[in-house]
C-alpha cells in the first residue's frame, strides 16, 4: 500500500463529537496599582558615612577556631529546635563522648554514652572539643 491509499481511506470508526459552544471567559475589568511617592524618590541622599564595619564581627566563627569556653557556651546555648550535638571532649584524665548539658562554676556537665552516664569535667582540664554529629 502506498501513502496515497492510506490517506484516501475513510476512518474505520467514526465518533460523532457533540457541538459545544465556546464559553466566553470573564476578564478582569479594572486593576489597582500602588501609586509611587515622587517626593521620596527626588530627595538627594545624605552623605553620612558610618565607620566601616568589619565582616568578622557579623560572621560567626568556625567551631574549630573557637576557644574551649566559646565551644562550651555554643553547645549549651543551642536553640530548642535544633537537636543536641554529639561531641568528644579530650581531657587530661581521659576522653568523654556525649552531649554537653550545662556549664556552671567552671564545671562542664555532660551526658555520656557509656556508664556512668554523667560526667563532670573542669574547664581547665579540657584540651579540645570535637564535634561528632547530631
Beta strands, then each sheet from edge to edge (+ up, - down):
strand 1: 86-91
strand 2: 95-104
strand 3: 107-112
strand 4: 118-122
strand 5: 126-133
sheet 1: 4+ 3- 2+ 1- 5+
end
